Amino acid sequence: MTNQKPFEIARETLRQLTARKMAPTPANYQAIYSEVAGVPAEPPFPVDQLRDIAQALPLKTPGQQKQRGLLDSAIGQLNWDGVKSALMAYGGFSPPAIAAGTLASAAPRLDSLSPALTAPALTADFFEQIARLIAYALPALGSDDARFAEQTQTLLTALRQPGADVVAVKLMLGNFGNRLSFAAEEQAEIKVTLLKLLHLIIENIGELSLDDRWLTGQIEALMTASTPPLTLRRLDDVESRLKDVIFKQTEAKGRALEAQEDMRQMLATFIERLSQMTESTSTYHGKMEENARLIEQAKTIADIAPVLKDVVGATRTMARDSLTARDELRGMREKALATEAELVKLHQELDRVSALARHDPLTGALNRKGLDEALDREVSNVRRKDSPLCMAMLDIDNFKKLNDKLGHATGDEALTHLATVTREVMRPQDTLARYGGEEFVILLPDTSLDNGVAAMTRLQRELTKRFFMAGTEKILITFSAGVAQLAANETGPEAIRRADQAMYLAKRAGKNRVLGA
């Protein structure tokens, strides 16, 4: 590099342009100036081309609009670093389909501009990421289509081959994408059809089992589990609930079958006794007819005496058998009544078990037992996946006044209203449980403390839009809530206690608010 001053370099550059008879264009001036200054010659800044690229970029999000403005500013300042930063940041705000199309259309022009503008080459690591993405999606598509499986394996092999041919891989990806869309649509149709078949089977079981009331809870749970959106957490919860219900119902139904068997045995004994009584009565009538004939034929008192003795004996035997049969039938009747009462009690127990296994009968939310099991499951997931878990404790404001003014029945309806709105606002993976009285707990997996507080605030806003109707009177239900995020060495119950303390502070601070613990 020369030690000349800038004005000296500029003067020499103009002299060289004149001596070489070159047109005084910006490109010629920059080339001669670099030569005189002893610095590497840089290509001219492609202002017009870059502005064309900037104009072609879509502006669908605020982030894209901001980066487009920064790109225009960098082009105006002839700043390569600014152009590079704006383009790289713009890609982060683009939807995948848009970003892919935009980069594909802009790539030829970018390659002709400057090394500073070009994106990193399609590396083996990039191809490996695509291959892993395809491999992860395969289990959801099934393995019934042999040709599709072969096409997939060929594509994965090409992606993982060193020095892969980009053009060939692009063509294979296009063909695979078309076939993938058909396979995904087919799997979606299969899922919908299977769910329809499952619903038909469940409904048919319910219709065929009108007398088996203990099946009601299971059928309702299965219908709930098979209603989209399906999640593993929902299926696990229903499976756990059904196992408990089935166990208790099997035990109770066994006792019911024993009682029914006792009833059948008593009925058989009753029929046998009736048969014996009929036979005894027929024998008695036969004896009476025979004795009457003998009396008619008797000539003297001496001939009548043996006949009368036989009549008295037969009558006494008949009376004794009748008394014995009466006592036995009375005993069987009492036993039958007791067995019938036991059957009624068993059916009531079956109905109670079916409805109350792990759920609160009033609101349909989990009860304390169900909450304990759900909490254990969520905490285990947190420890395994290292993901956040929030717990919210809700308490209805002024609930005692509501009960005192409108009655406990209206208070129960208010609790049901809160539970209904909460379930509609919650995500499928969230869990609602009634903690006691007017208190509820919501488990929020994969949720940080800030997001948990925001979720409870959204629920409060939703309640303000949906008034609770007590007859014709509109009542605004509000709640105070505390939210706690499970700490590293904390148990679930400890986190719930922290949420409860925050809820108490929210009450003290004026109610109808949410505080983080």
DASUL-V157644 format. One line per field, one symbol per residue. burial: 1 if it has 9 or more other C-alpha atoms within 8 Angstrom, else 0. A space follows every 10 residues. Layout:
# DASUL-V157644
burial->???
This chain:
# DASUL-V157644
burial->0000000011 0111011000 0000000111 1111111000 0000001001 1011000000 0001101101 1101100011 0111011011 0011000010 0100011001 1000001100 0001001101 1001000000 1000000010 1100110111 0001000010 0110010010 0011001000 0000100110 0110010010 0011111110 1110110001 0001101100 1101100110 0110110011 0110010001 0010001001 1001001100 1001100100 0011001101 1001100100 1100100010 0100010010 0110011011 1111111111 0010111101 1001110110 1100001111 1111111010 0110011001 1101111111 1110000011 0111100111 1111101110 0110011011 0111001100 0000011111 1111110000 0100110111 1111111000 1111111
